[in-house]
Amino acid sequence: MKIQVKVKPNSKQQKIEQAVDGSFTIRLQSPPVEGKANQELIALLAKKFKVPKSYIQIKSGLSSKNKLVEINSI
């Protein structure tokens, strides 16, 4: 499954919001330096979709706020 994600780093609290079109806006506490926000994003999505972190890959937008994320099912 592939999902569109818009990331908002440096937020006060973690939050996942799903839009009507199926895309997600995810607020992360980590700053966007040295991949910390991406690591937090993967951990948060793994928890939400109940899959191991290794099943989640950022396909595009590694250094962008808009990302395409692939989640492999078990």
N, C-alpha and C positions, 0 to 999 in steps of 0.2 A: 504494500500500500504506500502511495506517495502522497504527502501533504505539503501544502504551502504554509510557511511559517513566517510571521513577522516578529522579530525579537526586539524587546525594549530592555537593554541592560541598565544597570545601576538603579533599579527600582527598589522601593522600600520593602516590598514583599513579593514572593513568587506567586504568580497567578497565570492560569491558562484560560483564555476566552476563545470560544469557537464562534465564528461568524456564520451567517446564513448560507454563504457560498461554500462552506466546508473548510475554509482556511482558518488558521489559528493565530491569535496574537498572544505572545508569551512574554510575561514580565519576569526578568531575572535579576537577582541581587548582585551577581558578579559583574565586574567591569569587563569591557571588551578588549582585554589585553592578554597576550600569551595563550589564547584559546580557552581562557577560564569560562567565559560566557557559553562557548560551544559545549564544553564539558558539562556545565550545569544544565544546559538545554537537553543534552542526551540523557542525563540522569533523570530529569523531570519527565521527559517523554516515556522513558522506560518504566517509570513508576506508574504513570497514567495508563499506558497500554498493557501493563503487566507482562513485559518481555525483558529479557536480559539486555544490558546496555550494548552488548556486541551485536544485537539485532538491528540497531539503529545507525544509519549512516546519513551524513549531510552530503547530498549529491551535488548541490551547487549553492553558492553564496557563503562560502566559509568566512569571508571577511566582510560580508554585507549584512544588513538588518533583515533583508528578505532572503529566505532560504527555501530550498526544496529538500525535504527530508524523506528518506525511504525507511519504512518500518517493515521488517520481515516478520511473518507470523511463525509461530512454533509449529 
